[in-house]
């Protein structure tokens, strides 16, 4: 007890200038990359095997747990990273949990309980509870909020432990109960932030979410490299496919990193819409990488239809654009841009009907969209959130 009471994390200045991601946070991102990659590859394998619905469900569950653990830590670190030895050690413990979680996802999600996933997630969550207790000791103003977070995370972890131990993943009730748990997790900030808001840095949070988008787009690059290297000897058609996929990935980057109008305020409803909308956006980016892998499989395996391959990347891209509209463009002050992404998302879905040329259509559609946005809002890319 003396050791716990001595552990104190005072709040950082939320108006601190030039606040950017620390090297420890970037290292935390690397641990998250492994989990995201495992989830994306698992989705691709399931689709190729004809397990379309099961693959989506497993991907949604795996990605949500990876994103949730990242988001829990990211928002906390934004407000309470004091660079102390205790904070860094707990961060490394959480990172180890992330790697264990990734190992559980990578080892395969069959009909057995996900023990490694559970162990890794539990390690991460125990670390977060310890961090919030430290914040409760160091931030007297937000002490009730910190204690509610610690209690909420602890209560939800008991729920996850019970679910995974009691039910196998193929049980009919498993996914509905997982969805219920996900809703509970998303409700924790809503309850914890009641009355007194926790501490976080506006610019730093945007920077951290920018970094996560780079992670999922990096999965697209990994898929592109796989397309190029798939044949034993270089083939022109593989370079063509890789070029088209590269145009798509670069366009997704260009559409996201085009201006600095994100997270317009600190109101709880605004913050949660922005944060939770990004979960869908990030998942869609990772699923797009899986779609590229499925497209490659369809080219060399008659068991995978071209129509399925087209849907595998057109649907995630449409979701990415819709989520980007939700977190940013729906409140745009530029009327000409307000509905553009929703229109393009609908056209992306329509492109899947032309299965044999869906990749070409998608690359052309997104490249034109980037050009239109630059034409309508030429200062956007210069004002964006990346660090040139």
Buried (B, 14 or more C-beta within 10 A) or exposed (E): EEEEEEBBBBBBEBEEEEBEBBEBBEEBBEBBBBBBBBBBBBBBBBBBEEBBEBBBBBBBBBBBBBBBBBBBBBBBBBBBBBEBEBBBEBBBBBBBBBBBBBBBBBBEBEEEBBEBBBBBBBBBBBBBBBBBBBBBBBBEEBBBBBBBBBBBBBEBBEBBBEBBEEBEBEEEEBBEBBBEBBEBBBEBBEEBBEEBBBBBBBBBBBBBBBBBBBBBBBBBBBBBEBBBEBEEEEEEEBEEBBBBBBBBBBBBBBBBBBBEBBBEEEEEEEBBBBBBBBBBBBBBBBBBBBBBBBBBBBBEEEEBEBBBBBBBBBBBBBBBBBBBBBBBBBEBEBEEBBEBBBEBBEBBBBBBEBBEEBBBBBBBBBBEBBEBBBEEBEEBBEEBBBEE
